[in-house]
Amino acid sequence: MKKRIVVLTGAGISAESGISTFRDAGGLWEGHDVMDVASPQGWARNPELVLDFYNQRRRQLLDVAPNAAHHALVNLEKRYDVRIITQNVDDLHERAGSTSVLHLHGELRKVRSTGPKSTIYRWDTDLDSSHRCTDGYPLRPHIVWFGEEVPALDQAVEIIRSADFVMIIGTSLQVYPAAGLIWDAPASAVVYYVDPQPATTEHFGRHLLHIHPVAATVGVPRIVAELL
């Protein structure tokens, strides 16, 4: 049986492909207060602003490509059972060829109905207020906003509890509940952490930790070569 590597990825791995990181030091995202474009309250106040914001993100995503870090993770599947749990809403892992990707915070190239069925649709063009699901309800971005539950969290916990190795890439480990997943990994799991500005080691408890304070496109291929 292959050993399992659970990979936790954040904005840092996608930033090197040209995807804007979640927010800058001022708490803004592309010039917007995050609560205006990433909360149920913002959606209720100004849905057109929210739709325009995610339309811009979606267009940007379609213009970029997976980078060396994404491709290196695909190579790991030659020898390991690789499960990726990502905070990112892009599909760069899938486009690189990774076969098991769990999105904690939703997916930019999908939308869902605001009706009771919450039907999900693949979506690659602009979304506006005239678009409806098959039951006639407006569509919204398939994104987990601030204040909303993370539906995939229980599945993520189950996955990481079976890890032999954990690789954390491009995240400050400050956004919960995703940041707390490391505490669900077995104490025996070896943790590799790749980030130019890694969080303090107190986040990792008793785990044996290898820190690589470098960009994802440098650190991830290096670790993958070592594991292979």
N, C-alpha and C positions, 0 to 999 in steps of 0.2 A: 504494500500500500504506500502511495506517495505521501510524503510529509506535507503538512498544510502550511502555507504562508498566507497570512491575512494582511492585506495592504490597506492602510488608512490614508486617503489622500485629501488634500485641501487645495486652496487657491494657488499655492506656490507652484504646483506642478503644471497648471494650465497657464500661469502667467508667462512662462517661457515660450508658449505658443502664440502669445499676443492677446490672451483673454484678460480683460481688466479684473484686477483683484477686487474683493468684495467691497472694501471701503478704505478710505485714506485715514490719516491720523485725526482729521477733523470730524470723523463720523459721517462723512458724505460718500455717496456712491454716484460717480459720474455727475457730481454737482447737486445731487438730490439728498435730502434727509432720508436715511434708510427707512424710517417709519412711514414716509409718504409713498414709497414704492414697494415696500416689502412687509406689509402688515394688512390684516383684514380691515383695520380702520382707514388706512390709506386708500384701499380699494373702494370702500364705501363712500369716502369723500370725493375721490376723483378717479374713477375707473379709466378714463381716457389717458390720464397721465401714466398710470400703471401699465396700460396696454402699450403705449408708445415706448416706455422704458424697456419692456421686455422684447418688443419688436426690434429695437436697436440692438439689444444683446443677442437676439437670434440671428440677425443679419451678420453681426460681427463673428459669431460662431461659425457660420457657413463659409467665412473667408479665411479661416485658419486651419491648421493641420496638427495632428499629433507630433510630439517632439521625441527626442532620444530617450527620455525617461519613460514615456508611454510605451515605446517600442521595446525597451529593455524588459519591462514587466511581462510583455507577451512571451519573450524568450524563456522566462522562468517556467512557463507551463510545460516545457519539454521534460522537466524533471520533478516538478512540484504541483501539488493541488493548490492553485492560486485563487484566492477569493479577494476581490477588491471591494472595499466599502468607501464610498466617496462622499464628501460634502459638496462636491462640485455639481452643477446642473448642466454642464456640457457633456457631450458624448465622445470626447477624445479617446477615452479608454477603449470604447467599443470600436471606434474607427481604426484604432491601431491594431485591433484584433483580439483583445482580451475577451474571454468567454464567460466570465462570471463577475458581473458588476452590479452592486447594490447602491442605488442613489438614495441617500438619507434625506436630501432637501429638494427632491423633485428633479424634473428634466425639462430643459429649455425647449427642446424640440417636440414637446407634447403639450396639449391643453386638456382641460377637463370641464365637464358640465357643472354648472352651479346648481343643478337639480338634485333630487334625492338619490339618483343612481350614481352620480359622480363619474359618469362614463368618460374614459380617457381616449383621446384621439392623437394620432401622429400629426404634427403640424410644422411645416417648414416655410410658410409665408407669413405676412403680417396678419395679426388678429385685431379685429375691431368690434365695436359694440353691436354690430349687425349680425355677427356670426352666432349661430344657435346650434345646440345639439339636436339629435333626432327627435327629442321630446319637446323641443321648443324653448329650452332654457339657455340663457347666455353662457358663453364659454369664458373661462379664465385661464391664466397661465397655470401649468401643472407644477407649481412651486410651493414648497412649505415655507410660509411666511412666519415672521415673529409672532408669537402668541398662539400658533397652531401646533397641534400634536405632530410628532414625527412617526408616521405609520410604520416605517421600516425598522424602527429601533429594536423591537424585540427580535427580529430576524438577525439584525447585526450582532446583538449580544450572543445569540445562539452560535453564529459563525465564529466569533472571536474566541469563544470558550473552547473551541477545538483547535486553536492555533499551536503549531510547533514553533513558528517564527512569526514575528509581527514587524512590518515595515511601515513607518510613519513618514509621509512625504509632504512637505510644503504646507504645514499647518502650525499655527502658534499654540494650539491646544487650549484655546480660550473660549471657544463657542460650544456651549453645552446644549444637548446631552452628548454630542459626538465626542467631545474631549474626554468624557468619562469612560469611554469604551475600553481604554487600556487597562482599567481596573478589573475588567471582566476576563482578561486573558489569563491563562494558567500561569502560576508563579514560575514555572519552568521555561516559559517562552522566552526566546532570545529576541530582543527588540533592536531594530536598526532605525535610527532617526536621522532623516535628511532634511535639513532646512538651513538657510544662511544665518538665521537668528533663532536657534533652537530654544525651546522653553526650558525652564529649570528642571533638573532631574527629579525633583519631588513629585512630578506628575506620574512617575513610572513605578513607584512602590519598590517591590523586591525584584523586579525583572533585571536580568543581565542586559545592560544597555550599551550599544555602540553608536556614538554620536558622530555624524558627519556634517560639520557646519559649512556646507557648500550648496550650490544650486542643484536642483533636481537632475538636470541634464548631465551634470558631472557625477554626483553621488550615486544615483540609482544604477547607471550602467556599471559602475565600479563594484557595487555590492552584488549585483546580479552575476557578474563575472566570477566573483568569489564564491557565490553559492553554487554556481554551475561547475 
